[in-house]
Amino acid sequence: MLLRLALLTFALILAAAPLAAAEFSVDTYTLEDCTRLALRNNAELQSAEQGITIAKQRVLEATFLFLPEFGLQASATRYSARYPFALRPNYRSILLFPSDSDNVYSGQAYMSLPLYEGRRGISTLQMSRAALKQAQSKYDAVKLDILYSVKRVFFQLLLSQELSSAADEAGLKTAELLKGLSRPWERLEAESLAAELRAAQSETKHGAQLARLDFLRSLSKELDAPVKVLGKLDASPAEMDIKKALIWATELRPELKSERAKAQMDDIAVNLALSRRYPTVVLGADYELTGQTFPLRQNNWDATIGIKLPFAFDFWTQHTQKVAEQRQGELARAELQDQVEIEVRRAYEDMSYWRSEWPRREEDFNCLKAIAAEAGQSGAFAAPMESLRAQTRIFAARRAYLKALTEHILARARFERAVGRHLATE
């Protein structure tokens, strides 16, 4: 009995082992993986893509306005008449007379083609094309936001991993050094330094959790999934010219492209309002067969040119509205232009600062690390308190260097987003 129980327990342990391993498995991502997943799973980008599809179909609809409309219509009517009457206009107002036959059949083929509409058709087509440009600009803007967001959360999580590793390493060394201290005043200072390291270690763990949540949210993944990013905090210097960057931003920023498309739409809207006072000329043709018995032998045909000249009381009100909306668009574009310029300049200043700052911090960290290594190789005796101070300073320098390096990477990403294009490395 005990042997069977032991075998059953062993079998349950073996069965549960793969489940436990799967439960605690950690998903790893590179920057390329994150970019691909974010672009595939982002709902706003998918919605913008559908907006492009809708705009393309509207361009086709506007193109069809220049083609003639063809149609077929057939009807069968049973009636009883004491005096002549006509069917409803939905059934082409066919005249019916008292007759021994109480059925009438009719078939019609028709064509209608607008010859002149005061440029309303052309304006509608131009409006739909401008709307397509606006939809494409919106898609590009959303995509740029996603790419920047992915870089931001990726490198922030990578920084938190590096800081956590550095804090754990410094914490282990500090714990060993504390064992060699016996004098109260030295131990007081040592505990103070150790408390700073523990606070920094706790802060990095907390920052790692927040960075993990931002990372998972950006990729539209489960928020309780354990993840780890694979990469290296490395900054490549980029060519920077503020004048050229401002020109690039003016030409490439999707938001400005969208506003330029909206300006074109505002101009077309004013023209459409003006076109309401122009006449409309339409060409139509019909061929009709009507009779009370088959085969239908009574046929009629017509070809008609019609003209319509509207007199609307609200013509000037609508025109004034469109002109005012056009002015609103001009003011919004001027404000957006200023906003883009300040974004580019701020991003440029930020990237310039961190571009020169992180190499200095890296040099300081490498200098401290080299001095510590040289002291260890020389065999010179170091008191525990001196070693503890050295470890604290080295960790602080490493932490400052990693943060500066990450800030430079993110500053470059912000600058690329502000400009609207990827920067070439030097």
Order of alpha helices (4+ residues) and beta strands (2+ residues): alpha-beta-alpha-alpha-beta-beta-beta-beta-alpha-alpha-beta-alpha-alpha-beta-beta-alpha-alpha
